[in-house]
Structures are given as structure tokens and as C-alpha cells.
Amino acid sequence: MGFPYDEASWSAVDGAMFMGSGTTMPGMYTAIAAGICVLVLIYGQASEMRKARQFD
């Protein structure tokens, strides 16, 4: 798999330059990452609540 352009210049690039562009995969990866972030925030908040209850 070589370089997809004849010249090594940014002016030759005319679109997205990552695998999966033009498909649903970038959106799926974004949705999966957003879900993981929400889960981490929920877990972190629950952990902080348990620690804060020790001081009441």
C-alpha cells in the first residue's frame, strides 16, 4: 500500500484522509467513545459520592 497521490503536497489532498471515511464507521466509533465517556463519568461521580459520605 503506497502513497495515494503522485506528488507529496497538501494541495493534492481533496478530502478526508483516514480509513473508513465515507462509511458509517467514524460515526459508530464516535458513539462508542461517547458512551464510554458517559459511563466513566457516572462511575466517577458514584465513587466520589461514596467517599464524600464518609465525612458526614
Biopython code that builds the backbone (N, CA, C, O; Angstrom):
import numpy as np
from Bio.PDB.StructureBuilder import StructureBuilder

atoms = [
    (1, "MET", "N", (0.841, -1.163, 0.000)),
    (1, "MET", "CA", (0.000, 0.000, 0.000)),
    (1, "MET", "C", (0.893, 1.235, 0.000)),
    (1, "MET", "O", (1.560, 1.527, 0.992)),
    (2, "GLY", "N", (0.901, 1.929, -1.076)),
    (2, "GLY", "CA", (1.770, 3.087, -1.200)),
    (2, "GLY", "C", (1.045, 4.393, -0.951)),
    (2, "GLY", "O", (-0.108, 4.424, -0.522)),
    (3, "PHE", "N", (1.752, 5.461, -1.230)),
    (3, "PHE", "CA", (1.182, 6.799, -1.082)),
    (3, "PHE", "C", (0.110, 7.000, -2.151)),
    (3, "PHE", "O", (0.372, 6.715, -3.319)),
    (4, "PRO", "N", (-1.080, 7.476, -1.804)),
    (4, "PRO", "CA", (-2.180, 7.518, -2.761)),
    (4, "PRO", "C", (-2.103, 8.648, -3.790)),
    (4, "PRO", "O", (-2.968, 8.726, -4.663)),
    (5, "TYR", "N", (-1.104, 9.519, -3.719)),
    (5, "TYR", "CA", (-1.017, 10.651, -4.647)),
    (5, "TYR", "C", (0.308, 10.634, -5.383)),
    (5, "TYR", "O", (1.286, 10.048, -4.918)),
    (6, "ASP", "N", (0.329, 11.277, -6.524)),
    (6, "ASP", "CA", (1.554, 11.331, -7.322)),
    (6, "ASP", "C", (2.569, 12.310, -6.752)),
    (6, "ASP", "O", (3.774, 12.096, -6.880)),
    (7, "GLU", "N", (2.099, 13.375, -6.127)),
    (7, "GLU", "CA", (3.001, 14.370, -5.551)),
    (7, "GLU", "C", (2.802, 14.435, -4.036)),
    (7, "GLU", "O", (1.689, 14.255, -3.540)),
    (8, "ALA", "N", (3.873, 14.690, -3.318)),
    (8, "ALA", "CA", (3.808, 14.767, -1.858)),
    (8, "ALA", "C", (3.550, 16.213, -1.440)),
    (8, "ALA", "O", (4.444, 16.895, -0.940)),
    (9, "SER", "N", (2.319, 16.669, -1.651)),
    (9, "SER", "CA", (1.960, 18.038, -1.327)),
    (9, "SER", "C", (0.546, 18.057, -0.752)),
    (9, "SER", "O", (-0.311, 17.284, -1.180)),
    (10, "TRP", "N", (0.299, 18.947, 0.228)),
    (10, "TRP", "CA", (-1.024, 19.043, 0.823)),
    (10, "TRP", "C", (-2.059, 19.560, -0.170)),
    (10, "TRP", "O", (-3.254, 19.336, 0.018)),
    (11, "SER", "N", (-1.623, 20.240, -1.212)),
    (11, "SER", "CA", (-2.573, 20.750, -2.199)),
    (11, "SER", "C", (-3.210, 19.614, -2.999)),
    (11, "SER", "O", (-4.249, 19.813, -3.628)),
    (12, "ALA", "N", (-2.603, 18.429, -2.984)),
    (12, "ALA", "CA", (-3.160, 17.281, -3.704)),
    (12, "ALA", "C", (-4.276, 16.604, -2.930)),
    (12, "ALA", "O", (-5.053, 15.844, -3.508)),
    (13, "VAL", "N", (-4.370, 16.865, -1.639)),
    (13, "VAL", "CA", (-5.392, 16.231, -0.799)),
    (13, "VAL", "C", (-6.718, 16.938, -1.026)),
    (13, "VAL", "O", (-6.818, 18.156, -0.878)),
    (14, "ASP", "N", (-7.743, 16.157, -1.390)),
    (14, "ASP", "CA", (-9.039, 16.769, -1.703)),
    (14, "ASP", "C", (-10.175, 16.255, -0.826)),
    (14, "ASP", "O", (-11.338, 16.530, -1.121)),
    (15, "GLY", "N", (-9.879, 15.528, 0.229)),
    (15, "GLY", "CA", (-10.941, 15.010, 1.086)),
    (15, "GLY", "C", (-10.379, 14.430, 2.366)),
    (15, "GLY", "O", (-9.238, 14.696, 2.743)),
    (16, "ALA", "N", (-11.197, 13.638, 3.023)),
    (16, "ALA", "CA", (-10.788, 13.023, 4.290)),
    (16, "ALA", "C", (-9.671, 12.022, 4.041)),
    (16, "ALA", "O", (-9.664, 11.327, 3.024)),
    (17, "MET", "N", (-8.725, 11.951, 4.975)),
    (17, "MET", "CA", (-7.564, 11.071, 4.825)),
    (17, "MET", "C", (-7.475, 10.082, 5.982)),
    (17, "MET", "O", (-6.437, 10.005, 6.639)),
    (18, "PHE", "N", (-8.539, 9.323, 6.246)),
    (18, "PHE", "CA", (-8.470, 8.294, 7.262)),
    (18, "PHE", "C", (-9.263, 7.081, 6.798)),
    (18, "PHE", "O", (-10.170, 7.194, 5.974)),
    (19, "MET", "N", (-8.913, 5.933, 7.334)),
    (19, "MET", "CA", (-9.594, 4.707, 6.934)),
    (19, "MET", "C", (-11.038, 4.758, 7.396)),
    (19, "MET", "O", (-11.318, 5.176, 8.519)),
    (20, "GLY", "N", (-11.932, 4.347, 6.563)),
    (20, "GLY", "CA", (-13.339, 4.304, 6.921)),
    (20, "GLY", "C", (-14.088, 5.578, 6.572)),
    (20, "GLY", "O", (-15.284, 5.677, 6.847)),
    (21, "SER", "N", (-13.420, 6.552, 5.976)),
    (21, "SER", "CA", (-14.143, 7.777, 5.619)),
    (21, "SER", "C", (-15.151, 7.464, 4.531)),
    (21, "SER", "O", (-14.881, 6.674, 3.626)),
    (22, "GLY", "N", (-16.304, 8.084, 4.623)),
    (22, "GLY", "CA", (-17.364, 7.820, 3.659)),
    (22, "GLY", "C", (-18.262, 6.667, 4.070)),
    (22, "GLY", "O", (-19.191, 6.322, 3.340)),
    (23, "THR", "N", (-18.006, 6.064, 5.223)),
    (23, "THR", "CA", (-18.838, 4.965, 5.719)),
    (23, "THR", "C", (-19.450, 5.385, 7.051)),
    (23, "THR", "O", (-19.265, 6.519, 7.493)),
    (24, "THR", "N", (-20.169, 4.481, 7.683)),
    (24, "THR", "CA", (-20.772, 4.788, 8.974)),
    (24, "THR", "C", (-19.813, 4.561, 10.134)),
    (24, "THR", "O", (-20.148, 4.904, 11.268)),
    (25, "MET", "N", (-18.648, 4.003, 9.896)),
    (25, "MET", "CA", (-17.740, 3.651, 10.991)),
    (25, "MET", "C", (-17.255, 4.848, 11.807)),
    (25, "MET", "O", (-17.217, 4.735, 13.032)),
    (26, "PRO", "N", (-16.879, 5.993, 11.216)),
    (26, "PRO", "CA", (-16.482, 7.114, 12.082)),
    (26, "PRO", "C", (-17.597, 7.515, 13.048)),
    (26, "PRO", "O", (-17.321, 7.837, 14.203)),
    (27, "GLY", "N", (-18.822, 7.500, 12.602)),
    (27, "GLY", "CA", (-19.945, 7.807, 13.490)),
    (27, "GLY", "C", (-20.127, 6.752, 14.570)),
    (27, "GLY", "O", (-20.453, 7.073, 15.713)),
    (28, "MET", "N", (-19.919, 5.506, 14.208)),
    (28, "MET", "CA", (-20.032, 4.422, 15.196)),
    (28, "MET", "C", (-18.936, 4.535, 16.247)),
    (28, "MET", "O", (-19.199, 4.374, 17.439)),
    (29, "TYR", "N", (-17.706, 4.812, 15.812)),
    (29, "TYR", "CA", (-16.613, 4.961, 16.766)),
    (29, "TYR", "C", (-16.853, 6.150, 17.692)),
    (29, "TYR", "O", (-16.533, 6.087, 18.879)),
    (30, "THR", "N", (-17.410, 7.222, 17.161)),
    (30, "THR", "CA", (-17.726, 8.391, 17.987)),
    (30, "THR", "C", (-18.801, 8.048, 19.004)),
    (30, "THR", "O", (-18.702, 8.451, 20.163)),
    (31, "ALA", "N", (-19.825, 7.311, 18.593)),
    (31, "ALA", "CA", (-20.898, 6.920, 19.509)),
    (31, "ALA", "C", (-20.369, 5.995, 20.605)),
    (31, "ALA", "O", (-20.751, 6.133, 21.767)),
    (32, "ILE", "N", (-19.504, 5.062, 20.248)),
    (32, "ILE", "CA", (-18.920, 4.147, 21.232)),
    (32, "ILE", "C", (-18.069, 4.937, 22.228)),
    (32, "ILE", "O", (-18.158, 4.704, 23.433)),
    (33, "ALA", "N", (-17.242, 5.872, 21.736)),
    (33, "ALA", "CA", (-16.389, 6.677, 22.619)),
    (33, "ALA", "C", (-17.238, 7.552, 23.534)),
    (33, "ALA", "O", (-16.913, 7.704, 24.712)),
    (34, "ALA", "N", (-18.321, 8.131, 23.013)),
    (34, "ALA", "CA", (-19.202, 8.960, 23.838)),
    (34, "ALA", "C", (-19.858, 8.120, 24.927)),
    (34, "ALA", "O", (-19.992, 8.574, 26.064)),
    (35, "GLY", "N", (-20.265, 6.904, 24.590)),
    (35, "GLY", "CA", (-20.847, 6.007, 25.588)),
    (35, "GLY", "C", (-19.871, 5.655, 26.688)),
    (35, "GLY", "O", (-20.235, 5.632, 27.864)),
    (36, "ILE", "N", (-18.631, 5.382, 26.315)),
    (36, "ILE", "CA", (-17.609, 5.069, 27.313)),
    (36, "ILE", "C", (-17.373, 6.277, 28.215)),
    (36, "ILE", "O", (-17.228, 6.125, 29.428)),
    (37, "CYS", "N", (-17.332, 7.472, 27.632)),
    (37, "CYS", "CA", (-17.125, 8.685, 28.440)),
    (37, "CYS", "C", (-18.257, 8.872, 29.447)),
    (37, "CYS", "O", (-18.006, 9.221, 30.600)),
    (38, "VAL", "N", (-19.486, 8.646, 29.026)),
    (38, "VAL", "CA", (-20.627, 8.786, 29.935)),
    (38, "VAL", "C", (-20.529, 7.769, 31.066)),
    (38, "VAL", "O", (-20.774, 8.111, 32.223)),
    (39, "LEU", "N", (-20.177, 6.534, 30.753)),
    (39, "LEU", "CA", (-20.041, 5.508, 31.784)),
    (39, "LEU", "C", (-18.938, 5.865, 32.790)),
    (39, "LEU", "O", (-19.111, 5.670, 33.993)),
    (40, "VAL", "N", (-17.824, 6.380, 32.307)),
    (40, "VAL", "CA", (-16.734, 6.772, 33.202)),
    (40, "VAL", "C", (-17.174, 7.923, 34.099)),
    (40, "VAL", "O", (-16.849, 7.938, 35.286)),
    (41, "LEU", "N", (-17.911, 8.889, 33.545)),
    (41, "LEU", "CA", (-18.399, 10.000, 34.362)),
    (41, "LEU", "C", (-19.376, 9.516, 35.434)),
    (41, "LEU", "O", (-19.325, 9.984, 36.572)),
    (42, "ILE", "N", (-20.252, 8.598, 35.088)),
    (42, "ILE", "CA", (-21.216, 8.061, 36.061)),
    (42, "ILE", "C", (-20.477, 7.304, 37.162)),
    (42, "ILE", "O", (-20.767, 7.485, 38.345)),
    (43, "TYR", "N", (-19.525, 6.459, 36.776)),
    (43, "TYR", "CA", (-18.756, 5.697, 37.766)),
    (43, "TYR", "C", (-17.955, 6.632, 38.668)),
    (43, "TYR", "O", (-17.902, 6.427, 39.881)),
    (44, "GLY", "N", (-17.330, 7.658, 38.087)),
    (44, "GLY", "CA", (-16.544, 8.596, 38.874)),
    (44, "GLY", "C", (-17.400, 9.372, 39.860)),
    (44, "GLY", "O", (-16.993, 9.599, 40.999)),
    (45, "GLN", "N", (-18.589, 9.779, 39.421)),
    (45, "GLN", "CA", (-19.483, 10.507, 40.318)),
    (45, "GLN", "C", (-19.939, 9.607, 41.473)),
    (45, "GLN", "O", (-19.996, 10.052, 42.620)),
    (46, "ALA", "N", (-20.260, 8.361, 41.178)),
    (46, "ALA", "CA", (-20.672, 7.432, 42.234)),
    (46, "ALA", "C", (-19.540, 7.194, 43.230)),
    (46, "ALA", "O", (-19.772, 7.116, 44.436)),
    (47, "SER", "N", (-18.318, 7.080, 42.721)),
    (47, "SER", "CA", (-17.168, 6.879, 43.592)),
    (47, "SER", "C", (-16.950, 8.089, 44.501)),
    (47, "SER", "O", (-16.684, 7.934, 45.693)),
    (48, "GLU", "N", (-17.063, 9.283, 43.938)),
    (48, "GLU", "CA", (-16.890, 10.496, 44.746)),
    (48, "GLU", "C", (-18.000, 10.640, 45.790)),
    (48, "GLU", "O", (-17.749, 11.114, 46.898)),
    (49, "MET", "N", (-19.210, 10.241, 45.447)),
    (49, "MET", "CA", (-20.320, 10.303, 46.408)),
    (49, "MET", "C", (-20.065, 9.366, 47.585)),
    (49, "MET", "O", (-20.327, 9.723, 48.734)),
    (50, "ARG", "N", (-19.546, 8.152, 47.297)),
    (50, "ARG", "CA", (-19.236, 7.201, 48.384)),
    (50, "ARG", "C", (-18.158, 7.764, 49.302)),
    (50, "ARG", "O", (-18.242, 7.618, 50.521)),
    (51, "LYS", "N", (-17.144, 8.409, 48.721)),
    (51, "LYS", "CA", (-16.072, 8.978, 49.531)),
    (51, "LYS", "C", (-16.563, 10.162, 50.356)),
    (51, "LYS", "O", (-16.139, 10.338, 51.499)),
    (52, "ALA", "N", (-17.446, 10.967, 49.794)),
    (52, "ALA", "CA", (-17.953, 12.150, 50.499)),
    (52, "ALA", "C", (-18.852, 11.750, 51.665)),
    (52, "ALA", "O", (-18.908, 12.464, 52.666)),
    (53, "ARG", "N", (-19.551, 10.633, 51.557)),
    (53, "ARG", "CA", (-20.439, 10.165, 52.635)),
    (53, "ARG", "C", (-19.664, 9.796, 53.896)),
    (53, "ARG", "O", (-20.222, 9.801, 54.993)),
    (54, "GLN", "N", (-18.376, 9.475, 53.742)),
    (54, "GLN", "CA", (-17.563, 9.112, 54.903)),
    (54, "GLN", "C", (-17.380, 10.292, 55.849)),
    (54, "GLN", "O", (-17.121, 10.083, 57.034)),
    (55, "PHE", "N", (-17.506, 11.522, 55.366)),
    (55, "PHE", "CA", (-17.253, 12.696, 56.166)),
    (55, "PHE", "C", (-18.521, 13.296, 56.764)),
    (55, "PHE", "O", (-18.450, 14.304, 57.467)),
    (56, "ASP", "N", (-19.659, 12.704, 56.502)),
    (56, "ASP", "CA", (-20.927, 13.212, 57.067)),
    (56, "ASP", "C", (-21.147, 12.733, 58.479)),
    (56, "ASP", "O", (-22.159, 13.068, 59.094)),
]
sb = StructureBuilder()
sb.init_structure("model")
sb.init_model(0)
sb.init_chain("A")
sb.init_seg("    ")
for serial, (resi, resn, name, xyz) in enumerate(atoms, 1):
    if name == "N":
        sb.init_residue(resn, " ", resi, " ")
    sb.init_atom(name, np.array(xyz, "f"), 0.0, 1.0, " ", f" {name:<3s}", serial, name[0])
structure = sb.get_structure()
